[in-house]
């Protein structure tokens, strides 16, 4: 019931670069996000996963929508803190001096994550990256997006669902594990679509599903640090 098109990935083809290109419609050479981290020449410091939106040096979709009087929401994207979107939720764990980490998310407006916490529990950061990564993080994000649609009905949602990233990086894009992960994600997307259809915006919705970046099988490995 739709159309299919190929999208040219960015170079470098990594998370922050690709997502900024989605926000702006421009390549890294124009929006300035050239890696998942930055080397600040003036301070001679490296910072990874900085998170703040003012690093993106090009107009973004949230700016265009706001200028047209439309509202927007973005979930779990990189470099999105402080964006012009009306609603923002993205992980921001609190690192304590004793080395412990507390679960938390940056949100806009400020009390939004507390509301989500009260209704859905904490975003399961432990299932977002690393050895415990699984469908639970994607499930929470989609439940949160449906919750926001039911309460506030933004005109536009940009929702990052990370699930396919895990199995494809661990086992390869054509592995049985990745095929199983695709079925898991499909079930969650179906549940989300049903919930949206039953909400006050009903069926007046267009879904666009995009692959964030390309993964292909490899036959060997090169270690730049050893070279």
GIWO-V319883 format. One record per pair of residues at least 24 apart in sequence whose ideal C-beta (glycine too) atoms are under 10 Angstrom apart, sorted by the first residue. I is the first residue (numbers start at 1). GAP is how many residues later the second one is. If there is no record, write none. Layout:
I|GAP  I|GAP
This chain:
1|206  2|204  2|205  2|206  2|207  3|205  4|205  5|205  6|205  6|208  7|203  7|204  7|205  7|206  7|207  8|206  9|202  9|203  9|204  9|205  9|206  10|24  10|203  10|204  12|24  12|201  13|199  13|200  13|201  13|202  14|64  14|198  14|199  15|34  15|62  15|63  15|64  15|145  15|147  15|150  15|197  15|198  16|32  16|33  16|34  16|35  16|39  16|40  16|61  16|62  16|63  17|61  17|62  17|196  18|60  18|192  18|193  18|194  18|195  18|196  19|37  19|55  19|57  19|58  19|59  19|60  19|61  19|139  19|141  19|193  19|194  20|33  20|35  20|36  20|37  20|38  20|40  20|57  20|58  20|59  20|60  21|35  21|37  21|192  22|38  22|39  22|55  22|136  22|138  22|188  22|190  23|30  23|33  23|35  23|36  23|37  23|38  23|39  23|40  23|51  23|54  23|55  23|56  23|57  23|60  23|62  23|135  24|32  24|33  24|34  24|35  24|36  24|37  24|39  25|33  25|34  25|35  25|36  25|39  26|30  26|31  26|32  26|33  26|34  27|31  30|27  30|28  31|24  31|25  31|26  31|27  31|28  31|29  31|48  32|24  32|25  32|26  32|47  33|24  33|25  33|45  33|46  36|42  36|43  49|29  49|30  49|42  50|28  50|29  50|31  51|26  51|27  51|28  51|29  51|30  51|31  51|39  51|40  51|41  51|55  52|27  52|28  52|29  52|30  52|31  52|54  53|24  53|25  53|26  53|27  53|28  53|29  53|30  53|31  53|32  53|35  54|25  54|27  54|28  54|29  55|24  55|26  55|27  56|24  56|27  59|25  60|24  60|25  60|98  61|24  61|95  61|97  62|24  62|26  62|94  62|96  64|92  65|89  65|90  65|91  68|87  69|86  70|84  70|85  70|86  71|81  71|82  71|83  71|84  71|85  71|86  72|82  72|83  72|84  72|85  72|86  73|35  73|39  73|71  73|72  73|75  73|76  73|79  73|80  73|81  73|82  73|83  73|84  73|85  73|86  74|34  74|71  74|80  74|82  74|83  74|84  74|85  74|86  75|30  75|48  75|65  75|66  75|67  75|69  75|70  75|73  75|82  75|83  75|84  75|85  75|86  76|29  76|47  76|52  76|61  76|62  76|64  76|65  76|68  76|69  76|82  76|83  76|84  76|85  76|86  77|81  77|82  77|83  77|135  78|82  80|26  80|28  80|78  80|80  81|25  81|26  81|27  82|24  82|26  83|25  83|75  84|24  85|69  85|71  85|72  85|73  86|62  86|66  86|68  86|69  86|70  87|25  87|57  87|58  87|61  87|64  87|65  87|67  87|70  88|24  88|25  88|70  89|24  89|27  89|34  89|52  89|55  89|56  89|59  89|70  90|33  90|70  91|32  91|34  91|37  91|38  91|46  92|31  92|33  93|30  93|32  93|35  101|24  101|25  105|39  112|32  112|36  112|39  112|40  113|31  115|29  115|32  115|33  115|36  116|24  116|27  116|28  116|31  116|32  119|24  119|25  119|28  119|32  120|24  120|27  127|35  127|36  127|39  128|34  128|37  128|38  129|33  129|36  129|37  130|36  131|35  131|39  132|34  133|29  133|30  133|32  133|33  133|34  133|36  133|37  134|29  134|32  134|33  134|47  134|50  135|26  135|27  135|28  135|31  135|46  135|49  135|50  135|52  135|53  136|27  137|24  137|25  137|26  137|29  138|24  138|25  138|26  138|27  138|28  138|43  138|46  138|47  138|50  138|51  138|54  139|24  139|45  139|46  139|48  139|49  139|52  139|53  141|47  141|51  142|43  142|46  142|47  142|49  142|50  142|51  142|53  142|54  143|45  143|48  143|49  143|52  145|47  145|50  145|51  146|45  146|46  146|47  146|48  146|49  146|50  146|52  146|53  147|48  147|52  149|43  149|46  149|47  149|50  149|51  149|52  149|56  150|45  150|46  150|48  150|49  150|50  150|51  151|48  151|49  153|46  153|47  153|48  154|47  155|46  156|50  157|39  157|48  157|50  158|50  158|52  159|30  159|33  159|50  160|52  161|24  161|27  161|28  161|31  161|48  161|51  162|50  163|25  163|26  164|47  164|48  164|51  165|47  165|48  165|50  168|47  168|48  168|49  169|46  172|43  172|44  172|45  172|46  173|41  173|42  173|43  173|44  174|41  174|42  174|43  175|42  178|37
